[in-house]
Each structure stands twice: as C-alpha cells, then as structure tokens.
Amino acid sequence: MTTAERIQTVVDYGFTERQAGFLVLVMRHAGLCLKRQYAAFAGIANGGEKCNAFFEKLVRRGFAVASECIHNRARLYHVHHKPLYYAIGEPDSRFRRAVPARAAAERLMRLDAALMSSDLEWLTTRAEKLAWLHARTASESIDRPGDLALPLGAPVASQCTGTFPIGIDSRGHLVLLYLATVPWTDDLRTFLIGHRDMLGVTARWTLRLVFPPALQRAVTTYRAVVDEEFDSPLSAENVSELRHYFFHRRRGTDIHALAEALRAKLSRYAETFSGPRFTHLYRRWLTAGDAVLTPGSPAISEALASGRGHVEDVVLLHSYDHLLPLVDQRRQVRHRRRTTEQRGEQTSRAVNPLLNPAP
C-alpha cells in the first residue's frame, strides 16, 4: 500500500485527511504520540481546541489510550486499535503492543524524526525495504539520477538491516535514518556496515543522524565514526592482512616465539589495526567468520565527494526523560496498595475463623 492508500483507509473511519495522515505516521513509526507532535504536523496550536478534540475522539472511540507521566502535565497516547492497523496493512505491528518504559523515548524520537520529512514515502519494515530494492534493481539503471541497481549476484538479503525507517522522495532520493540513543557507537558501526552496499549503489542519498538533546555532545564522536567507515573503505590487501592478524589474535600467538620476520609483521598489524573500528570488526569476525571481511567500495566516498551523498546530524529540540514511565506513579502506588490490602485480607481470613466462617 502507498501512503495515500493508507490515509484513505483511515479517513473511512471518520477522520479528516490531515488527522488520518498523522495517524498513519504514528502507527508506522512509533505507536505513541504527543499532542505537540500532532500540532506540529497539522500547523495548529498545541493544546488548542482542535488538537484537544482530536485526542479526545481517539480515546473516546477506543482507538488510543492515554497514560500519565512523571511530568504532571505530560500525557502519552498509544494508538493500539487493531482494525486501524489492519486497515493500513499491518495488523501484527509491534507498535500495537504495550510499550516498555525504556522504549518510549526512542519511539517518540522516531516519530519526531519522521515528522521532519512527513512528505516522504517511508519504508518501515524489512519486507518493504527489500521489495523496493528488488523493484529498483529490476527496472532501473544506476546511470540515471535517483535510480538504483545492484551488481549481478549481490546478496540482497543482507541489505536493509536494522529497524530504522528509510524515506524516499518522488525523485528517488533516499533518506537513511539513524537514531542515536546511547553515547557509545558500536550500534552505529553495525548499522553503517549493514547499509554500506545499499548506499554504494544508490545514486543520491542522505544519512540523517538524529540525537536527543542529552546526547548533543556525542555528535562529534558519531560523525567521526561515519567518516572512518565511509571515507576509508577496506582494500583487498587490508582484508588479507586482517584475516592473518585476527587468526593469530584469536589463537593467542606468542609473537616472541616467532621468527623475526613474522614477529615484525604481526607487530605492524597490531599497530595498524588498533582502535575501536577494528575492535568492533574483530568481535564480528569471532561470530561470523571471514564473511565480515570484504573489501569496501569507493562508491560511498565518491558520492560524498561529488555531493550525491550527504551526511547530516540533527539535534531534536525536545527532551524525553520527563515522559517516563508510561504509567503514572500514583496509579502504581494505588495498585500496589490495593494488592497489599487484598493479600492481608486473605491472610486474615485464613487464620481467623470469624472472618472465614464454615459453610
């Protein structure tokens, strides 16, 4: 289904086209939303009459549930109604399920990132990404702007790893989204490696790194990782040397017992292949073997140099910590209090025959 088709199916449930467009974005990217996000999408006042009426309608008709947060004025809305998800072709979406508190912030970030380019055709599932890739490979040539073609025999199934969405505009320009949620960068390296071949055969693309305000200081570190992975692809000689070095590293070879020539070679390898990039690659090699040691294509660095490829970082304006947990603490306290009282009453009845008379 296209975005327009999904919007129309939601309109049939009694929503305006604008409301339906927002609901489609929510259901396909997060399942969660805030009033301010709808206000930004619709261009209306946050907390105004139209905004409030929309969310009251969602809750009243059972399409969504509202949850209070730590901040006494914040409220999260979880769109969970299965018929709505069925209408857009995703009845088994993971976004329908209850949301762990630790995942709420990432989901809201994902929706904020999508709202930055709400006009794109977003591919949110692996099946959609592979279908789009197959279609482009079969029908288009990379020699024309916006087209994509894979080399014959390329391992298409290894493409499109990760859960972050891919946006595509009407000209075929691809926007690859990555949400930074932690200060360390191992996940980013895995993500870049998983999309390296795809970007290498895409005519025009943008890698968009999205950060919450709390991780603003990590922007420089993340950009350094992108530069390292994209600007310095492994050569065939690098791959051969890494295979040799990793073998001896795993074996725990005592270089002092080796011949001088081999000892000098391994010492050079240890110095050349030090640092986080090769430590991460070594851990992947221990798991997957030599399949992770493949020469990189210069296509990505050439795209960056020519302007066909672009890397951008975006620091979101909003904080998310105050939105946790999803369930209001006072409700949890009341629930625990009721549970404790019920258990106490059951215990009293068990030990006091006056409270538990014989039939």
C-alpha positions as CSV (number, residue, x, y, z in Angstrom):
1,M,0.0,0.0,0.0
2,T,1.1,3.5,-0.7
3,T,0.9,6.3,1.9
4,A,-2.1,7.8,0.1
5,E,-3.9,4.5,0.1
6,R,-3.3,4.1,3.9
7,I,-4.5,7.6,4.6
8,Q,-7.7,6.9,2.7
9,T,-8.5,3.8,4.6
10,V,-8.1,5.7,7.9
11,V,-10.3,8.5,6.6
12,D,-13.1,5.9,6.2
13,Y,-13.1,5.6,10.0
14,G,-14.4,9.1,10.3
15,F,-11.2,11.2,10.4
16,T,-10.1,14.1,8.3
17,E,-7.4,13.6,5.8
18,R,-5.0,15.6,8.0
19,Q,-5.8,13.5,11.1
20,A,-5.5,10.3,9.0
21,G,-2.1,11.4,7.7
22,F,-0.9,11.9,11.2
23,L,-2.3,8.6,12.4
24,V,-0.6,6.7,9.6
25,L,2.8,8.2,10.6
26,V,2.1,7.3,14.2
27,M,1.1,3.7,13.5
28,R,4.0,3.0,11.2
29,H,6.8,4.7,13.2
30,A,6.0,4.6,16.9
31,G,2.5,3.7,18.0
32,L,3.0,6.5,20.6
33,C,2.4,10.2,20.1
34,L,2.0,13.5,22.0
35,K,-0.3,16.4,21.4
36,R,2.6,18.7,20.4
37,Q,3.5,16.3,17.6
38,Y,0.1,16.5,16.0
39,A,0.1,20.3,16.5
40,A,3.4,20.5,14.6
41,F,2.2,18.2,11.8
42,A,-1.2,20.0,11.4
43,G,0.2,23.5,11.9
44,I,-2.2,24.3,14.8
45,A,-1.8,25.4,18.3
46,N,-0.6,22.8,20.8
47,G,-3.4,22.2,23.3
48,G,-5.9,24.2,21.3
49,E,-9.5,23.3,20.7
50,K,-8.8,21.3,17.5
51,C,-5.9,19.5,19.0
52,N,-7.7,18.5,22.2
53,A,-10.8,17.4,20.3
54,F,-8.8,15.1,18.1
55,F,-7.2,13.3,21.0
56,E,-10.4,13.2,22.9
57,K,-12.0,11.5,19.9
58,L,-9.2,8.9,19.8
59,V,-9.7,7.9,23.4
60,R,-13.5,8.1,23.3
61,R,-13.8,5.7,20.4
62,G,-11.2,3.3,21.8
63,F,-8.6,3.9,19.1
64,A,-6.0,5.0,21.7
65,V,-5.3,5.1,25.4
66,A,-3.8,7.9,27.4
67,S,-1.1,7.5,30.0
68,E,0.1,10.0,32.6
69,C,3.8,10.5,33.0
70,I,6.2,11.8,35.6
71,H,5.6,15.3,34.5
72,N,2.1,16.1,35.8
73,R,1.0,17.9,32.6
74,A,2.5,15.4,30.1
75,R,0.4,12.7,28.6
76,L,1.3,10.0,26.1
77,Y,-1.2,8.5,23.7
78,H,-0.8,4.9,22.5
79,V,-2.7,4.1,19.3
80,H,-3.4,0.4,19.6
81,H,-6.8,-0.2,17.8
82,K,-6.3,-3.4,15.7
83,P,-8.8,-2.6,13.0
84,L,-6.9,0.7,12.3
85,Y,-3.6,-1.3,11.9
86,Y,-5.4,-3.9,9.8
87,A,-6.7,-1.1,7.5
88,I,-3.2,0.1,6.7
89,G,-2.0,-3.5,6.1
90,E,-0.1,-4.0,9.4
91,P,-2.4,-5.9,11.8
92,D,0.5,-7.6,13.6
93,S,2.6,-4.4,14.0
94,R,4.8,-4.4,17.1
95,F,3.7,-0.9,17.8
96,R,0.3,-2.1,18.9
97,R,1.7,-3.9,21.9
98,A,2.3,-2.3,25.3
99,V,5.4,-0.2,25.4
100,P,8.2,-0.8,27.9
101,A,9.2,2.5,29.6
102,R,12.7,2.3,28.2
103,A,11.4,2.1,24.6
104,A,9.1,5.1,24.8
105,A,11.7,7.8,24.3
106,E,13.1,6.1,21.2
107,R,9.7,5.7,19.7
108,L,8.9,9.4,20.2
109,M,12.2,10.3,18.8
110,R,11.5,8.2,15.7
111,L,8.2,9.9,15.2
112,D,9.8,13.4,15.6
113,A,12.4,12.4,13.1
114,A,9.7,11.3,10.6
115,L,7.7,14.5,11.1
116,M,10.8,16.4,9.8
117,S,10.1,14.9,6.4
118,S,6.5,13.8,6.6
119,D,6.0,14.0,2.9
120,L,8.4,11.1,2.2
121,E,7.3,7.6,1.3
122,W,8.6,5.8,4.4
123,L,9.6,2.2,4.3
124,T,9.3,0.9,7.8
125,T,9.5,-2.9,7.5
126,R,12.3,-5.1,6.2
127,A,9.9,-6.6,3.7
128,E,9.1,-3.2,2.2
129,K,12.7,-2.2,2.0
130,L,13.7,-5.4,0.2
131,A,10.7,-5.1,-2.2
132,W,11.6,-1.6,-3.1
133,L,15.2,-2.7,-3.6
134,H,14.2,-5.6,-5.8
135,A,11.9,-3.3,-7.9
136,R,14.6,-0.7,-8.4
137,T,17.2,-3.4,-9.3
138,A,14.9,-5.0,-11.8
139,S,13.6,-1.9,-13.6
140,E,16.2,0.9,-13.3
141,S,19.8,1.7,-14.1
142,I,22.2,3.4,-11.8
143,D,23.3,5.7,-14.6
144,R,20.2,7.8,-14.3
145,P,19.7,10.1,-11.3
146,G,17.7,8.6,-8.5
147,D,17.9,5.0,-9.8
148,L,19.3,2.1,-8.0
149,A,20.8,-1.1,-9.3
150,L,22.6,-4.0,-7.5
151,P,25.5,-5.9,-9.1
152,L,24.5,-9.2,-10.5
153,G,24.5,-11.8,-7.8
154,A,24.7,-9.3,-4.9
155,P,23.4,-10.7,-1.6
156,V,20.2,-8.7,-1.5
157,A,19.0,-10.5,1.6
158,S,21.9,-9.0,3.5
159,Q,20.8,-5.5,2.7
160,C,18.4,-3.3,4.8
161,T,19.5,-4.5,8.2
162,G,18.2,-2.6,11.2
163,T,14.8,-1.3,12.2
164,F,15.1,2.4,11.4
165,P,12.9,3.6,8.5
166,I,14.1,4.6,5.1
167,G,12.4,7.6,3.4
168,I,12.2,8.1,-0.4
169,D,11.1,11.2,-2.2
170,S,9.4,11.4,-5.6
171,R,12.7,11.7,-7.4
172,G,14.2,8.6,-5.8
173,H,16.4,10.4,-3.3
174,L,16.9,8.1,-0.3
175,V,17.0,9.3,3.3
176,L,18.5,6.7,5.7
177,L,17.5,7.5,9.3
178,Y,19.6,6.6,12.4
179,L,18.5,7.4,15.9
180,A,21.4,7.9,18.5
181,T,20.1,6.8,21.9
182,V,23.4,5.9,23.6
183,P,26.8,7.6,23.8
184,W,28.7,4.6,22.5
185,T,28.9,3.9,18.8
186,D,29.1,0.1,18.3
187,D,25.5,0.0,17.1
188,L,26.2,2.8,14.6
189,R,29.1,0.8,13.1
190,T,26.9,-2.2,12.7
191,F,24.2,-0.1,11.1
192,L,26.6,1.5,8.6
193,I,28.2,-1.8,7.6
194,G,24.7,-3.3,7.1
195,H,23.8,-0.4,4.7
196,R,27.1,0.1,3.1
197,D,26.4,-1.9,-0.1
198,M,23.0,-0.3,-0.4
199,L,24.3,3.2,-0.3
200,G,27.1,2.2,-2.6
201,V,24.6,1.5,-5.4
202,T,22.2,4.4,-4.7
203,A,22.5,7.4,-6.9
204,R,21.5,10.1,-4.3
205,W,21.2,9.6,-0.6
206,T,21.3,11.3,2.8
207,L,22.3,9.7,6.0
208,R,20.5,11.6,8.8
209,L,21.8,11.1,12.4
210,V,19.2,12.2,14.9
211,F,20.2,13.0,18.5
212,P,18.2,13.8,21.6
213,P,19.4,17.0,23.5
214,A,21.0,14.8,26.1
215,L,23.4,13.3,23.5
216,Q,24.4,16.6,21.8
217,R,28.0,16.2,23.0
218,A,28.2,12.8,21.2
219,V,27.6,14.3,17.7
220,T,31.3,14.7,17.1
221,T,32.0,11.2,18.1
222,Y,29.3,9.8,15.8
223,R,30.4,11.8,12.9
224,A,34.0,10.6,13.4
225,V,32.7,7.0,13.1
226,V,30.9,7.8,9.9
227,D,34.0,9.4,8.4
228,E,36.1,6.4,9.5
229,E,33.7,3.8,8.0
230,F,32.8,5.7,4.8
231,D,36.0,7.6,3.8
232,S,38.4,4.7,4.4
233,P,37.0,1.5,2.9
234,L,39.0,-1.7,3.4
235,S,41.2,-2.7,0.4
236,A,41.8,-6.3,-0.7
237,E,45.2,-6.0,0.9
238,N,43.7,-4.8,4.2
239,V,41.3,-7.8,4.2
240,S,44.1,-10.3,3.7
241,E,46.2,-8.7,6.5
242,L,43.2,-8.6,8.8
243,R,42.4,-12.3,8.2
244,H,46.0,-13.2,9.1
245,Y,46.0,-10.9,12.2
246,F,42.7,-12.0,13.5
247,F,43.7,-15.6,13.2
248,H,46.8,-15.1,15.4
249,R,44.9,-12.8,17.8
250,R,42.2,-15.4,18.5
251,R,44.9,-18.1,18.8
252,G,46.8,-16.1,21.3
253,T,50.1,-16.5,19.4
254,D,53.2,-15.6,21.4
255,I,54.9,-13.3,19.0
256,H,58.2,-13.5,20.9
257,A,58.5,-17.2,19.9
258,L,58.1,-16.4,16.2
259,A,60.7,-15.8,13.6
260,E,61.8,-12.2,13.3
261,A,60.0,-11.5,10.0
262,L,56.6,-12.8,11.2
263,R,57.0,-11.1,14.6
264,A,57.6,-7.8,12.8
265,K,54.6,-8.4,10.6
266,L,52.2,-9.1,13.4
267,S,53.5,-6.2,15.4
268,R,52.8,-3.9,12.4
269,Y,49.3,-5.4,12.1
270,A,48.6,-4.8,15.8
271,E,49.6,-1.2,15.5
272,T,47.8,-0.6,12.2
273,F,44.5,-2.4,13.2
274,S,44.1,-0.9,16.6
275,G,41.3,1.3,17.8
276,P,37.5,1.0,18.1
277,R,36.9,0.3,14.4
278,F,38.9,-2.9,14.2
279,T,38.0,-4.0,17.8
280,H,34.4,-3.9,16.6
281,L,35.3,-5.8,13.4
282,Y,37.2,-8.4,15.4
283,R,34.2,-9.1,17.6
284,R,32.0,-9.5,14.5
285,W,34.6,-11.8,12.9
286,L,34.6,-14.1,16.0
287,T,30.9,-14.6,15.4
288,A,30.5,-14.6,11.7
289,G,34.0,-15.5,10.4
290,D,35.6,-14.3,7.2
291,A,32.2,-13.2,5.8
292,V,32.6,-9.9,7.5
293,L,36.0,-9.3,5.9
294,T,35.1,-7.9,2.5
295,P,36.8,-5.1,0.5
296,G,34.8,-1.9,0.6
297,S,33.6,0.0,-2.4
298,P,34.9,3.6,-3.1
299,A,31.4,4.4,-4.3
300,I,30.3,5.9,-1.0
301,S,33.3,8.2,-0.6
302,E,32.9,9.2,-4.3
303,A,29.2,10.1,-3.6
304,L,30.2,12.2,-0.6
305,A,32.9,14.0,-2.6
306,S,30.5,14.7,-5.5
307,G,27.6,15.8,-3.3
308,R,25.4,12.9,-4.4
309,G,25.8,11.6,-0.9
310,H,25.3,13.7,2.2
311,V,25.6,13.1,6.0
312,E,23.7,15.4,8.3
313,D,23.2,15.5,12.1
314,V,20.0,16.8,13.7
315,V,19.6,17.5,17.4
316,L,16.0,17.4,18.4
317,L,14.5,20.3,20.3
318,H,12.6,18.3,22.9
319,S,13.6,16.2,25.9
320,Y,12.0,12.9,26.6
321,D,13.1,11.9,30.1
322,H,10.2,13.5,31.7
323,L,7.8,11.3,29.8
324,L,8.8,8.2,31.7
325,P,7.4,6.0,33.0
326,L,4.3,5.5,30.8
327,V,2.2,4.5,33.8
328,D,1.5,7.3,36.3
329,Q,3.4,6.6,39.6
330,R,0.3,7.4,41.7
331,R,-1.7,4.7,39.9
332,Q,1.1,2.2,40.5
333,V,1.1,3.1,44.2
334,R,-2.7,2.7,44.4
335,H,-2.5,-0.6,42.6
336,R,0.2,-1.9,45.0
337,R,-1.8,-0.7,48.0
338,R,-4.9,-2.5,46.8
339,T,-2.9,-5.6,46.1
340,T,-1.3,-5.5,49.6
341,E,-4.7,-4.9,51.3
342,Q,-6.2,-7.8,49.4
343,R,-3.4,-10.2,50.4
344,G,-3.7,-9.0,54.0
345,E,-7.4,-9.7,54.0
346,Q,-6.9,-13.2,52.5
347,T,-4.3,-13.9,55.2
348,S,-6.6,-12.7,58.0
349,R,-9.4,-14.9,56.7
350,A,-7.1,-17.9,56.6
351,V,-6.1,-17.5,60.3
352,N,-9.3,-16.1,61.8
353,P,-12.3,-18.4,61.7
354,L,-14.6,-15.4,62.4
355,L,-13.6,-13.9,59.1
356,N,-13.8,-17.1,57.2
357,P,-16.9,-19.0,58.6
358,A,-17.6,-22.6,57.7
359,P,-20.3,-23.1,55.0
